[in-house]
Amino acid sequence: MKTLFGLFLSFFEIGLFGFGGGYAMIPLIQTHLERRGWMSIQEFLDLIAIAEVTPGPIAVNSATFVGYRVFGVVGSLVATTAVILPSLIVGLLVGRYFKNGNGDTQQNILKFLKPAVIGLILGSAYTIGVANIVNLASFLIFIGVLLLLFFTKLNPIFIIIMTGIVGIIFY
């Protein structure tokens, strides 16, 4: 059942446990959307594509879009507030707690969070890759972009624009 409170709780949880930023939050967002029946996998992949090319954080853009889709303007405000609120609360608490610390505790926390974030990002890459690399053309684009990123100093924005133009021309 779709409720504003359910929308708030879902995006609050995403914001609370989405360490590592937008890409690390993608599996959490996907799980909530599938569990609640708010979007199909293809709609979710379209959402991520839109959230990536829209200015701003992926999680905030996703929350705004999903909230709007499910409950209109009020839903977008509720979901966006919910995904931002945990960072605000945690940031204020951590800032207050660690204000006079020597930094060892912070470094120990980050030392263990970083591998978890990398795992979440790789999990997102796998989920998105399996759903989007569906034919030879998409595989070649994937390989081409990887090679450009690894072996040139091209700006990723240029690569995004270039692949968008290829999509317009050939599809």
TORKOLBA-508320 format. One record per atom (N, C-alpha, C): residue in one letter; residue number from 1; atom name; x, y, z. Coordinates in steps of 0.05 Angstrom, whole numbers, padded with zeros to 5 digits, always signed. Layout:
<sites>
{site 'A',NUM,'CA',{X,Y,Z}}
...
</sites>
This chain:
<sites>
{site 'M',1,'N',{+00017,-00023,+00000}}
{site 'M',1,'CA',{+00000,+00000,+00000}}
{site 'M',1,'C',{+00018,+00025,+00000}}
{site 'K',2,'N',{+00011,+00044,-00017}}
{site 'K',2,'CA',{+00027,+00068,-00020}}
{site 'K',2,'C',{+00017,+00089,+00000}}
{site 'T',3,'N',{+00035,+00098,+00017}}
{site 'T',3,'CA',{+00028,+00119,+00036}}
{site 'T',3,'C',{+00052,+00139,+00036}}
{site 'L',4,'N',{+00046,+00164,+00043}}
{site 'L',4,'CA',{+00067,+00184,+00046}}
{site 'L',4,'C',{+00086,+00176,+00068}}
{site 'F',5,'N',{+00076,+00164,+00090}}
{site 'F',5,'CA',{+00093,+00155,+00111}}
{site 'F',5,'C',{+00112,+00133,+00102}}
{site 'G',6,'N',{+00101,+00114,+00086}}
{site 'G',6,'CA',{+00118,+00093,+00075}}
{site 'G',6,'C',{+00140,+00104,+00057}}
{site 'L',7,'N',{+00132,+00124,+00041}}
{site 'L',7,'CA',{+00152,+00138,+00024}}
{site 'L',7,'C',{+00173,+00151,+00040}}
{site 'F',8,'N',{+00165,+00165,+00061}}
{site 'F',8,'CA',{+00184,+00178,+00079}}
{site 'F',8,'C',{+00203,+00158,+00092}}
{site 'L',9,'N',{+00192,+00136,+00103}}
{site 'L',9,'CA',{+00209,+00116,+00116}}
{site 'L',9,'C',{+00229,+00103,+00097}}
{site 'S',10,'N',{+00220,+00097,+00072}}
{site 'S',10,'CA',{+00238,+00085,+00053}}
{site 'S',10,'C',{+00261,+00103,+00047}}
{site 'F',11,'N',{+00256,+00128,+00041}}
{site 'F',11,'CA',{+00278,+00146,+00034}}
{site 'F',11,'C',{+00294,+00155,+00058}}
{site 'F',12,'N',{+00282,+00155,+00082}}
{site 'F',12,'CA',{+00297,+00160,+00106}}
{site 'F',12,'C',{+00318,+00138,+00110}}
{site 'E',13,'N',{+00309,+00113,+00107}}
{site 'E',13,'CA',{+00327,+00090,+00109}}
{site 'E',13,'C',{+00349,+00091,+00088}}
{site 'I',14,'N',{+00342,+00098,+00064}}
{site 'I',14,'CA',{+00362,+00101,+00043}}
{site 'I',14,'C',{+00383,+00122,+00050}}
{site 'G',15,'N',{+00374,+00145,+00060}}
{site 'G',15,'CA',{+00392,+00166,+00068}}
{site 'G',15,'C',{+00408,+00158,+00093}}
{site 'L',16,'N',{+00397,+00143,+00111}}
{site 'L',16,'CA',{+00411,+00135,+00135}}
{site 'L',16,'C',{+00433,+00115,+00130}}
{site 'F',17,'N',{+00427,+00096,+00113}}
{site 'F',17,'CA',{+00447,+00074,+00108}}
{site 'F',17,'C',{+00461,+00076,+00082}}
{site 'G',18,'N',{+00458,+00097,+00067}}
{site 'G',18,'CA',{+00471,+00100,+00041}}
{site 'G',18,'C',{+00498,+00113,+00043}}
{site 'F',19,'N',{+00516,+00100,+00058}}
{site 'F',19,'CA',{+00543,+00110,+00060}}
{site 'F',19,'C',{+00557,+00109,+00033}}
{site 'G',20,'N',{+00572,+00130,+00027}}
{site 'G',20,'CA',{+00588,+00130,+00003}}
{site 'G',20,'C',{+00575,+00145,-00020}}
{site 'G',21,'N',{+00553,+00158,-00015}}
{site 'G',21,'CA',{+00541,+00174,-00036}}
{site 'G',21,'C',{+00522,+00159,-00054}}
{site 'G',22,'N',{+00515,+00172,-00076}}
{site 'G',22,'CA',{+00494,+00163,-00094}}
{site 'G',22,'C',{+00497,+00136,-00105}}
{site 'Y',23,'N',{+00521,+00129,-00116}}
{site 'Y',23,'CA',{+00524,+00103,-00128}}
{site 'Y',23,'C',{+00522,+00081,-00108}}
{site 'A',24,'N',{+00531,+00086,-00084}}
{site 'A',24,'CA',{+00528,+00065,-00063}}
{site 'A',24,'C',{+00499,+00062,-00054}}
{site 'M',25,'N',{+00483,+00083,-00059}}
{site 'M',25,'CA',{+00455,+00082,-00051}}
{site 'M',25,'C',{+00437,+00068,-00072}}
{site 'I',26,'N',{+00447,+00064,-00096}}
{site 'I',26,'CA',{+00431,+00052,-00117}}
{site 'I',26,'C',{+00419,+00025,-00109}}
{site 'P',27,'N',{+00434,+00007,-00097}}
{site 'P',27,'CA',{+00422,-00019,-00089}}
{site 'P',27,'C',{+00399,-00015,-00068}}
{site 'L',28,'N',{+00403,+00004,-00050}}
{site 'L',28,'CA',{+00383,+00009,-00030}}
{site 'L',28,'C',{+00357,+00021,-00043}}
{site 'I',29,'N',{+00361,+00039,-00062}}
{site 'I',29,'CA',{+00338,+00051,-00076}}
{site 'I',29,'C',{+00324,+00029,-00091}}
{site 'Q',30,'N',{+00339,+00013,-00106}}
{site 'Q',30,'CA',{+00327,-00009,-00122}}
{site 'Q',30,'C',{+00311,-00028,-00104}}
{site 'T',31,'N',{+00322,-00036,-00081}}
{site 'T',31,'CA',{+00308,-00054,-00063}}
{site 'T',31,'C',{+00282,-00043,-00054}}
{site 'H',32,'N',{+00282,-00017,-00046}}
{site 'H',32,'CA',{+00257,-00005,-00036}}
{site 'H',32,'C',{+00236,-00002,-00059}}
{site 'L',33,'N',{+00245,+00006,-00082}}
{site 'L',33,'CA',{+00226,+00009,-00104}}
{site 'L',33,'C',{+00214,-00017,-00112}}
{site 'E',34,'N',{+00230,-00038,-00113}}
{site 'E',34,'CA',{+00220,-00065,-00121}}
{site 'E',34,'C',{+00201,-00076,-00099}}
{site 'R',35,'N',{+00210,-00073,-00074}}
{site 'R',35,'CA',{+00194,-00084,-00052}}
{site 'R',35,'C',{+00167,-00071,-00050}}
{site 'R',36,'N',{+00166,-00045,-00055}}
{site 'R',36,'CA',{+00141,-00031,-00053}}
{site 'R',36,'C',{+00125,-00030,-00079}}
{site 'G',37,'N',{+00137,-00040,-00100}}
{site 'G',37,'CA',{+00123,-00041,-00126}}
{site 'G',37,'C',{+00119,-00014,-00139}}
{site 'W',38,'N',{+00137,+00005,-00133}}
{site 'W',38,'CA',{+00134,+00032,-00143}}
{site 'W',38,'C',{+00145,+00035,-00171}}
{site 'M',39,'N',{+00163,+00017,-00179}}
{site 'M',39,'CA',{+00175,+00019,-00206}}
{site 'M',39,'C',{+00184,-00009,-00215}}
{site 'S',40,'N',{+00183,-00013,-00241}}
{site 'S',40,'CA',{+00195,-00038,-00252}}
{site 'S',40,'C',{+00225,-00034,-00254}}
{site 'I',41,'N',{+00240,-00055,-00260}}
{site 'I',41,'CA',{+00269,-00053,-00263}}
{site 'I',41,'C',{+00277,-00034,-00285}}
{site 'Q',42,'N',{+00262,-00035,-00307}}
{site 'Q',42,'CA',{+00268,-00017,-00330}}
{site 'Q',42,'C',{+00263,+00012,-00323}}
{site 'E',43,'N',{+00241,+00017,-00308}}
{site 'E',43,'CA',{+00235,+00044,-00299}}
{site 'E',43,'C',{+00257,+00054,-00280}}
{site 'F',44,'N',{+00266,+00036,-00263}}
{site 'F',44,'CA',{+00287,+00042,-00244}}
{site 'F',44,'C',{+00313,+00050,-00259}}
{site 'L',45,'N',{+00320,+00034,-00279}}
{site 'L',45,'CA',{+00344,+00040,-00295}}
{site 'L',45,'C',{+00342,+00067,-00309}}
{site 'D',46,'N',{+00318,+00073,-00319}}
{site 'D',46,'CA',{+00313,+00099,-00331}}
{site 'D',46,'C',{+00316,+00121,-00310}}
{site 'L',47,'N',{+00306,+00116,-00286}}
{site 'L',47,'CA',{+00308,+00135,-00264}}
{site 'L',47,'C',{+00338,+00141,-00258}}
{site 'I',48,'N',{+00354,+00120,-00257}}
{site 'I',48,'CA',{+00382,+00124,-00251}}
{site 'I',48,'C',{+00396,+00140,-00273}}
{site 'A',49,'N',{+00389,+00134,-00298}}
{site 'A',49,'CA',{+00401,+00149,-00320}}
{site 'A',49,'C',{+00393,+00179,-00318}}
{site 'I',50,'N',{+00368,+00184,-00312}}
{site 'I',50,'CA',{+00359,+00212,-00310}}
{site 'I',50,'C',{+00373,+00225,-00285}}
{site 'A',51,'N',{+00375,+00211,-00263}}
{site 'A',51,'CA',{+00387,+00222,-00239}}
{site 'A',51,'C',{+00417,+00228,-00243}}
{site 'E',52,'N',{+00430,+00212,-00260}}
{site 'E',52,'CA',{+00458,+00216,-00265}}
{site 'E',52,'C',{+00464,+00241,-00282}}
{site 'V',53,'N',{+00447,+00246,-00301}}
{site 'V',53,'CA',{+00452,+00269,-00319}}
{site 'V',53,'C',{+00439,+00295,-00309}}
{site 'T',54,'N',{+00423,+00293,-00288}}
{site 'T',54,'CA',{+00410,+00317,-00276}}
{site 'T',54,'C',{+00429,+00328,-00255}}
{site 'P',55,'N',{+00433,+00354,-00255}}
{site 'P',55,'CA',{+00451,+00366,-00234}}
{site 'P',55,'C',{+00441,+00359,-00206}}
{site 'G',56,'N',{+00459,+00352,-00189}}
{site 'G',56,'CA',{+00453,+00346,-00161}}
{site 'G',56,'C',{+00459,+00317,-00155}}
{site 'P',57,'N',{+00458,+00310,-00129}}
{site 'P',57,'CA',{+00463,+00283,-00120}}
{site 'P',57,'C',{+00443,+00263,-00131}}
{site 'I',58,'N',{+00453,+00239,-00137}}
{site 'I',58,'CA',{+00436,+00218,-00149}}
{site 'I',58,'C',{+00413,+00211,-00129}}
{site 'A',59,'N',{+00419,+00209,-00104}}
{site 'A',59,'CA',{+00399,+00201,-00084}}
{site 'A',59,'C',{+00377,+00222,-00082}}
{site 'V',60,'N',{+00385,+00247,-00082}}
{site 'V',60,'CA',{+00365,+00268,-00080}}
{site 'V',60,'C',{+00348,+00269,-00105}}
{site 'N',61,'N',{+00361,+00268,-00128}}
{site 'N',61,'CA',{+00346,+00268,-00154}}
{site 'N',61,'C',{+00327,+00244,-00155}}
{site 'S',62,'N',{+00336,+00221,-00147}}
{site 'S',62,'CA',{+00319,+00197,-00147}}
{site 'S',62,'C',{+00296,+00200,-00129}}
{site 'A',63,'N',{+00301,+00210,-00105}}
{site 'A',63,'CA',{+00279,+00213,-00085}}
{site 'A',63,'C',{+00259,+00233,-00096}}
{site 'T',64,'N',{+00268,+00255,-00107}}
{site 'T',64,'CA',{+00249,+00275,-00118}}
{site 'T',64,'C',{+00232,+00263,-00140}}
{site 'F',65,'N',{+00245,+00248,-00158}}
{site 'F',65,'CA',{+00230,+00236,-00181}}
{site 'F',65,'C',{+00211,+00215,-00171}}
{site 'V',66,'N',{+00220,+00197,-00154}}
{site 'V',66,'CA',{+00202,+00175,-00145}}
{site 'V',66,'C',{+00179,+00187,-00129}}
{site 'G',67,'N',{+00185,+00206,-00111}}
{site 'G',67,'CA',{+00164,+00219,-00095}}
{site 'G',67,'C',{+00143,+00232,-00113}}
{site 'Y',68,'N',{+00152,+00246,-00134}}
{site 'Y',68,'CA',{+00134,+00259,-00152}}
{site 'Y',68,'C',{+00117,+00239,-00167}}
{site 'R',69,'N',{+00130,+00217,-00175}}
{site 'R',69,'CA',{+00116,+00197,-00191}}
{site 'R',69,'C',{+00094,+00183,-00174}}
{site 'V',70,'N',{+00100,+00179,-00149}}
{site 'V',70,'CA',{+00081,+00164,-00132}}
{site 'V',70,'C',{+00060,+00182,-00119}}
{site 'F',71,'N',{+00068,+00206,-00110}}
{site 'F',71,'CA',{+00049,+00224,-00096}}
{site 'F',71,'C',{+00049,+00253,-00106}}
{site 'G',72,'N',{+00060,+00258,-00129}}
{site 'G',72,'CA',{+00060,+00286,-00139}}
{site 'G',72,'C',{+00079,+00304,-00124}}
{site 'V',73,'N',{+00074,+00329,-00124}}
{site 'V',73,'CA',{+00092,+00349,-00113}}
{site 'V',73,'C',{+00096,+00344,-00083}}
{site 'V',74,'N',{+00075,+00337,-00068}}
{site 'V',74,'CA',{+00078,+00331,-00040}}
{site 'V',74,'C',{+00097,+00307,-00036}}
{site 'G',75,'N',{+00094,+00287,-00052}}
{site 'G',75,'CA',{+00111,+00264,-00051}}
{site 'G',75,'C',{+00140,+00270,-00056}}
{site 'S',76,'N',{+00145,+00288,-00075}}
{site 'S',76,'CA',{+00173,+00295,-00081}}
{site 'S',76,'C',{+00185,+00310,-00058}}
{site 'L',77,'N',{+00170,+00327,-00045}}
{site 'L',77,'CA',{+00180,+00342,-00021}}
{site 'L',77,'C',{+00185,+00323,+00002}}
{site 'V',78,'N',{+00167,+00304,+00006}}
{site 'V',78,'CA',{+00170,+00285,+00028}}
{site 'V',78,'C',{+00194,+00267,+00024}}
{site 'A',79,'N',{+00197,+00255,+00000}}
{site 'A',79,'CA',{+00219,+00237,-00006}}
{site 'A',79,'C',{+00246,+00252,-00005}}
{site 'T',80,'N',{+00247,+00276,-00016}}
{site 'T',80,'CA',{+00272,+00291,-00016}}
{site 'T',80,'C',{+00280,+00298,+00012}}
{site 'T',81,'N',{+00261,+00307,+00028}}
{site 'T',81,'CA',{+00267,+00314,+00056}}
{site 'T',81,'C',{+00277,+00289,+00071}}
{site 'A',82,'N',{+00264,+00267,+00066}}
{site 'A',82,'CA',{+00271,+00242,+00080}}
{site 'A',82,'C',{+00299,+00232,+00073}}
{site 'V',83,'N',{+00307,+00235,+00049}}
{site 'V',83,'CA',{+00334,+00225,+00041}}
{site 'V',83,'C',{+00356,+00243,+00051}}
{site 'I',84,'N',{+00350,+00269,+00055}}
{site 'I',84,'CA',{+00370,+00289,+00064}}
{site 'I',84,'C',{+00372,+00289,+00094}}
{site 'L',85,'N',{+00349,+00285,+00108}}
{site 'L',85,'CA',{+00348,+00288,+00137}}
{site 'L',85,'C',{+00369,+00271,+00153}}
{site 'P',86,'N',{+00373,+00245,+00146}}
{site 'P',86,'CA',{+00393,+00230,+00161}}
{site 'P',86,'C',{+00421,+00242,+00159}}
{site 'S',87,'N',{+00429,+00252,+00136}}
{site 'S',87,'CA',{+00456,+00264,+00133}}
{site 'S',87,'C',{+00458,+00289,+00151}}
{site 'L',88,'N',{+00437,+00304,+00151}}
{site 'L',88,'CA',{+00436,+00328,+00168}}
{site 'L',88,'C',{+00439,+00321,+00197}}
{site 'I',89,'N',{+00423,+00302,+00206}}
{site 'I',89,'CA',{+00424,+00294,+00234}}
{site 'I',89,'C',{+00451,+00282,+00242}}
{site 'V',90,'N',{+00460,+00263,+00226}}
{site 'V',90,'CA',{+00486,+00250,+00231}}
{site 'V',90,'C',{+00509,+00270,+00230}}
{site 'G',91,'N',{+00508,+00287,+00210}}
{site 'G',91,'CA',{+00529,+00308,+00207}}
{site 'G',91,'C',{+00531,+00326,+00232}}
{site 'L',92,'N',{+00508,+00334,+00242}}
{site 'L',92,'CA',{+00507,+00351,+00266}}
{site 'L',92,'C',{+00518,+00336,+00290}}
{site 'L',93,'N',{+00509,+00311,+00293}}
{site 'L',93,'CA',{+00518,+00295,+00316}}
{site 'L',93,'C',{+00548,+00289,+00315}}
{site 'V',94,'N',{+00557,+00280,+00291}}
{site 'V',94,'CA',{+00585,+00274,+00288}}
{site 'V',94,'C',{+00603,+00298,+00291}}
{site 'G',95,'N',{+00594,+00321,+00280}}
{site 'G',95,'CA',{+00609,+00345,+00283}}
{site 'G',95,'C',{+00611,+00354,+00312}}
{site 'R',96,'N',{+00590,+00350,+00327}}
{site 'R',96,'CA',{+00591,+00357,+00355}}
{site 'R',96,'C',{+00609,+00338,+00371}}
{site 'Y',97,'N',{+00607,+00312,+00365}}
{site 'Y',97,'CA',{+00621,+00291,+00380}}
{site 'Y',97,'C',{+00651,+00293,+00373}}
{site 'F',98,'N',{+00658,+00296,+00348}}
{site 'F',98,'CA',{+00686,+00295,+00339}}
{site 'F',98,'C',{+00700,+00322,+00339}}
{site 'K',99,'N',{+00686,+00343,+00348}}
{site 'K',99,'CA',{+00697,+00370,+00347}}
{site 'K',99,'C',{+00724,+00372,+00360}}
{site 'N',100,'N',{+00728,+00360,+00382}}
{site 'N',100,'CA',{+00753,+00362,+00397}}
{site 'N',100,'C',{+00769,+00337,+00397}}
{site 'G',101,'N',{+00762,+00317,+00380}}
{site 'G',101,'CA',{+00776,+00292,+00379}}
{site 'G',101,'C',{+00803,+00294,+00364}}
{site 'N',102,'N',{+00819,+00273,+00366}}
{site 'N',102,'CA',{+00845,+00273,+00353}}
{site 'N',102,'C',{+00844,+00261,+00325}}
{site 'G',103,'N',{+00821,+00250,+00317}}
{site 'G',103,'CA',{+00818,+00240,+00290}}
{site 'G',103,'C',{+00822,+00210,+00287}}
{site 'D',104,'N',{+00833,+00197,+00307}}
{site 'D',104,'CA',{+00837,+00168,+00305}}
{site 'D',104,'C',{+00811,+00152,+00302}}
{site 'T',105,'N',{+00791,+00160,+00317}}
{site 'T',105,'CA',{+00765,+00146,+00316}}
{site 'T',105,'C',{+00753,+00150,+00288}}
{site 'Q',106,'N',{+00754,+00175,+00278}}
{site 'Q',106,'CA',{+00743,+00180,+00251}}
{site 'Q',106,'C',{+00758,+00163,+00230}}
{site 'Q',107,'N',{+00784,+00162,+00232}}
{site 'Q',107,'CA',{+00800,+00146,+00212}}
{site 'Q',107,'C',{+00793,+00116,+00214}}
{site 'N',108,'N',{+00789,+00106,+00238}}
{site 'N',108,'CA',{+00782,+00078,+00242}}
{site 'N',108,'C',{+00755,+00072,+00230}}
{site 'I',109,'N',{+00736,+00090,+00234}}
{site 'I',109,'CA',{+00709,+00086,+00222}}
{site 'I',109,'C',{+00711,+00086,+00192}}
{site 'L',110,'N',{+00725,+00105,+00181}}
{site 'L',110,'CA',{+00728,+00107,+00151}}
{site 'L',110,'C',{+00743,+00083,+00140}}
{site 'K',111,'N',{+00762,+00073,+00154}}
{site 'K',111,'CA',{+00778,+00050,+00145}}
{site 'K',111,'C',{+00760,+00026,+00140}}
{site 'F',112,'N',{+00739,+00022,+00156}}
{site 'F',112,'CA',{+00722,+00000,+00152}}
{site 'F',112,'C',{+00698,+00006,+00134}}
{site 'L',113,'N',{+00690,+00031,+00133}}
{site 'L',113,'CA',{+00668,+00038,+00115}}
{site 'L',113,'C',{+00676,+00038,+00086}}
{site 'K',114,'N',{+00700,+00046,+00079}}
{site 'K',114,'CA',{+00708,+00048,+00051}}
{site 'K',114,'C',{+00705,+00022,+00036}}
{site 'P',115,'N',{+00714,-00001,+00046}}
{site 'P',115,'CA',{+00710,-00026,+00031}}
{site 'P',115,'C',{+00681,-00033,+00027}}
{site 'A',116,'N',{+00664,-00027,+00047}}
{site 'A',116,'CA',{+00635,-00032,+00044}}
{site 'A',116,'C',{+00624,-00014,+00022}}
{site 'V',117,'N',{+00632,+00010,+00021}}
{site 'V',117,'CA',{+00622,+00029,+00000}}
{site 'V',117,'C',{+00631,+00019,-00027}}
{site 'I',118,'N',{+00656,+00010,-00030}}
{site 'I',118,'CA',{+00665,-00001,-00055}}
{site 'I',118,'C',{+00648,-00025,-00063}}
{site 'G',119,'N',{+00642,-00042,-00045}}
{site 'G',119,'CA',{+00625,-00065,-00051}}
{site 'G',119,'C',{+00597,-00057,-00060}}
{site 'L',120,'N',{+00586,-00037,-00047}}
{site 'L',120,'CA',{+00560,-00027,-00056}}
{site 'L',120,'C',{+00561,-00015,-00084}}
{site 'I',121,'N',{+00582,+00000,-00090}}
{site 'I',121,'CA',{+00584,+00012,-00116}}
{site 'I',121,'C',{+00588,-00010,-00137}}
{site 'L',122,'N',{+00605,-00030,-00132}}
{site 'L',122,'CA',{+00608,-00052,-00151}}
{site 'L',122,'C',{+00582,-00068,-00155}}
{site 'G',123,'N',{+00567,-00071,-00133}}
{site 'G',123,'CA',{+00541,-00084,-00135}}
{site 'G',123,'C',{+00522,-00068,-00153}}
{site 'S',124,'N',{+00522,-00042,-00151}}
{site 'S',124,'CA',{+00506,-00025,-00168}}
{site 'S',124,'C',{+00515,-00027,-00197}}
{site 'A',125,'N',{+00541,-00027,-00201}}
{site 'A',125,'CA',{+00552,-00029,-00228}}
{site 'A',125,'C',{+00543,-00056,-00241}}
{site 'Y',126,'N',{+00543,-00077,-00226}}
{site 'Y',126,'CA',{+00534,-00103,-00236}}
{site 'Y',126,'C',{+00505,-00102,-00243}}
{site 'T',127,'N',{+00488,-00092,-00225}}
{site 'T',127,'CA',{+00459,-00091,-00230}}
{site 'T',127,'C',{+00453,-00075,-00255}}
{site 'I',128,'N',{+00465,-00052,-00257}}
{site 'I',128,'CA',{+00460,-00034,-00280}}
{site 'I',128,'C',{+00471,-00046,-00305}}
{site 'G',129,'N',{+00495,-00058,-00303}}
{site 'G',129,'CA',{+00508,-00070,-00326}}
{site 'G',129,'C',{+00492,-00093,-00338}}
{site 'V',130,'N',{+00483,-00111,-00321}}
{site 'V',130,'CA',{+00468,-00134,-00330}}
{site 'V',130,'C',{+00443,-00126,-00345}}
{site 'A',131,'N',{+00430,-00105,-00334}}
{site 'A',131,'CA',{+00405,-00096,-00346}}
{site 'A',131,'C',{+00409,-00080,-00372}}
{site 'N',132,'N',{+00432,-00068,-00375}}
{site 'N',132,'CA',{+00436,-00049,-00398}}
{site 'N',132,'C',{+00455,-00059,-00419}}
{site 'I',133,'N',{+00472,-00077,-00413}}
{site 'I',133,'CA',{+00490,-00088,-00434}}
{site 'I',133,'C',{+00476,-00113,-00445}}
{site 'V',134,'N',{+00459,-00108,-00465}}
{site 'V',134,'CA',{+00441,-00128,-00475}}
{site 'V',134,'C',{+00447,-00138,-00503}}
{site 'N',135,'N',{+00465,-00124,-00517}}
{site 'N',135,'CA',{+00471,-00132,-00544}}
{site 'N',135,'C',{+00500,-00123,-00551}}
{site 'L',136,'N',{+00509,-00129,-00574}}
{site 'L',136,'CA',{+00536,-00123,-00582}}
{site 'L',136,'C',{+00541,-00093,-00581}}
{site 'A',137,'N',{+00522,-00077,-00591}}
{site 'A',137,'CA',{+00526,-00048,-00592}}
{site 'A',137,'C',{+00530,-00037,-00564}}
{site 'S',138,'N',{+00513,-00045,-00545}}
{site 'S',138,'CA',{+00516,-00034,-00518}}
{site 'S',138,'C',{+00541,-00044,-00505}}
{site 'F',139,'N',{+00550,-00069,-00511}}
{site 'F',139,'CA',{+00575,-00079,-00501}}
{site 'F',139,'C',{+00599,-00063,-00512}}
{site 'L',140,'N',{+00598,-00057,-00537}}
{site 'L',140,'CA',{+00620,-00042,-00550}}
{site 'L',140,'C',{+00621,-00013,-00539}}
{site 'I',141,'N',{+00598,-00001,-00534}}
{site 'I',141,'CA',{+00598,+00026,-00522}}
{site 'I',141,'C',{+00610,+00024,-00493}}
{site 'F',142,'N',{+00602,+00004,-00479}}
{site 'F',142,'CA',{+00613,+00000,-00452}}
{site 'F',142,'C',{+00644,-00002,-00452}}
{site 'I',143,'N',{+00654,-00019,-00470}}
{site 'I',143,'CA',{+00683,-00023,-00472}}
{site 'I',143,'C',{+00696,+00002,-00481}}
{site 'G',144,'N',{+00684,+00015,-00501}}
{site 'G',144,'CA',{+00696,+00041,-00511}}
{site 'G',144,'C',{+00698,+00062,-00489}}
{site 'V',145,'N',{+00677,+00065,-00473}}
{site 'V',145,'CA',{+00678,+00085,-00452}}
{site 'V',145,'C',{+00698,+00077,-00431}}
{site 'L',146,'N',{+00700,+00052,-00424}}
{site 'L',146,'CA',{+00720,+00043,-00405}}
{site 'L',146,'C',{+00748,+00050,-00415}}
{site 'L',147,'N',{+00753,+00044,-00440}}
{site 'L',147,'CA',{+00780,+00049,-00452}}
{site 'L',147,'C',{+00786,+00080,-00452}}
{site 'L',148,'N',{+00766,+00095,-00459}}
{site 'L',148,'CA',{+00769,+00124,-00459}}
{site 'L',148,'C',{+00776,+00135,-00431}}
{site 'L',149,'N',{+00762,+00124,-00411}}
{site 'L',149,'CA',{+00767,+00133,-00384}}
{site 'L',149,'C',{+00794,+00125,-00374}}
{site 'F',150,'N',{+00802,+00100,-00380}}
{site 'F',150,'CA',{+00828,+00090,-00370}}
{site 'F',150,'C',{+00852,+00101,-00385}}
{site 'F',151,'N',{+00849,+00107,-00411}}
{site 'F',151,'CA',{+00873,+00113,-00427}}
{site 'F',151,'C',{+00874,+00141,-00438}}
{site 'T',152,'N',{+00855,+00157,-00432}}
{site 'T',152,'CA',{+00855,+00185,-00441}}
{site 'T',152,'C',{+00849,+00203,-00418}}
{site 'K',153,'N',{+00852,+00228,-00422}}
{site 'K',153,'CA',{+00845,+00248,-00401}}
{site 'K',153,'C',{+00820,+00263,-00409}}
{site 'L',154,'N',{+00803,+00249,-00425}}
{site 'L',154,'CA',{+00778,+00262,-00433}}
{site 'L',154,'C',{+00760,+00267,-00409}}
{site 'N',155,'N',{+00747,+00290,-00409}}
{site 'N',155,'CA',{+00728,+00297,-00388}}
{site 'N',155,'C',{+00704,+00278,-00390}}
{site 'P',156,'N',{+00696,+00266,-00368}}
{site 'P',156,'CA',{+00672,+00248,-00368}}
{site 'P',156,'C',{+00647,+00262,-00379}}
{site 'I',157,'N',{+00645,+00288,-00376}}
{site 'I',157,'CA',{+00621,+00302,-00387}}
{site 'I',157,'C',{+00621,+00300,-00417}}
{site 'F',158,'N',{+00645,+00303,-00429}}
{site 'F',158,'CA',{+00647,+00300,-00458}}
{site 'F',158,'C',{+00639,+00272,-00467}}
{site 'I',159,'N',{+00648,+00252,-00452}}
{site 'I',159,'CA',{+00641,+00224,-00458}}
{site 'I',159,'C',{+00611,+00220,-00456}}
{site 'I',160,'N',{+00598,+00231,-00436}}
{site 'I',160,'CA',{+00569,+00228,-00433}}
{site 'I',160,'C',{+00555,+00241,-00457}}
{site 'I',161,'N',{+00563,+00265,-00464}}
{site 'I',161,'CA',{+00551,+00279,-00487}}
{site 'I',161,'C',{+00556,+00263,-00512}}
{site 'M',162,'N',{+00580,+00253,-00516}}
{site 'M',162,'CA',{+00587,+00237,-00540}}
{site 'M',162,'C',{+00569,+00212,-00542}}
{site 'T',163,'N',{+00566,+00198,-00520}}
{site 'T',163,'CA',{+00549,+00173,-00521}}
{site 'T',163,'C',{+00520,+00180,-00526}}
{site 'G',164,'N',{+00511,+00203,-00515}}
{site 'G',164,'CA',{+00484,+00212,-00520}}
{site 'G',164,'C',{+00479,+00218,-00549}}
{site 'I',165,'N',{+00498,+00230,-00562}}
{site 'I',165,'CA',{+00496,+00236,-00591}}
{site 'I',165,'C',{+00496,+00210,-00607}}
{site 'V',166,'N',{+00513,+00191,-00599}}
{site 'V',166,'CA',{+00513,+00165,-00612}}
{site 'V',166,'C',{+00486,+00152,-00610}}
{site 'G',167,'N',{+00474,+00154,-00586}}
{site 'G',167,'CA',{+00447,+00142,-00582}}
{site 'G',167,'C',{+00426,+00156,-00600}}
{site 'I',168,'N',{+00428,+00182,-00603}}
{site 'I',168,'CA',{+00409,+00196,-00620}}
{site 'I',168,'C',{+00412,+00188,-00649}}
{site 'I',169,'N',{+00437,+00185,-00658}}
{site 'I',169,'CA',{+00443,+00179,-00686}}
{site 'I',169,'C',{+00435,+00150,-00693}}
{site 'F',170,'N',{+00442,+00132,-00676}}
{site 'F',170,'CA',{+00440,+00103,-00684}}
{site 'F',170,'C',{+00415,+00089,-00672}}
{site 'Y',171,'N',{+00400,+00102,-00655}}
{site 'Y',171,'CA',{+00376,+00088,-00645}}
{site 'Y',171,'C',{+00352,+00104,-00649}}
</sites>
